[in-house]
Amino acid sequence: MAYAETGDNTIFTYNVEKIFHRVRVRAVTRAKMLRDEKGKQIYDDMALTDMEENDFNVLYPQAAAAIFILIQSLCQGVDDAFLWDTTEVTFTAELPDYWDPNITPVLDSQLMSLFEYWILREWFQMVGMPTLSEEFNRLYSDGVAAARKSVLNRTYRAPRKYRGL
């Protein structure tokens, strides 16, 4: 998770290996708490481990596309604004002149969280845990709302040069 400014553009880059690590850690942490009817841990069935990396490799491009749609308005007029491959996902945005630069790291962090929530929502649905899938769907929906708010409230107010009557 990182961003860099190049000319008029801001490039948000997300390393796929880091996304996988974060998703795996969160899935393992959440799966450790799961028990079957007899109280036995069902960790092995629910955790996203290295063995399921192929499933992750199917999910992360879909998550990237969903997240790009969220920030697409910031990317209009940018060639190749959304790129992904086996190593990284890149969003290139042309932030407006009135963009508050304090929001950029916040948006960057929010986008990384959206990767986690989207992938885990789909993962837990795949392994037959609809309750956990719903939990991550709520987190994803809340994260989308927060990111939209960051994008919509991205401006800073210029100080007034006059006094009202």
Protein Blocks (a to p, Z undefined) as FASTA:
>chain_A
ZZddehjbccddddfklmmmmmmmmmmmmmmmpccfkopacklmmpccfklmmmmmmmmm
mmmmmmmmmmmmmmgoiahkbccdfkbccddddddfklcfklmmmmmmmmmmmmmmmmmm
mmmmmnopaklmmmmmmmmmmmmmmmmmmmmmmcccdddfbdcZZ
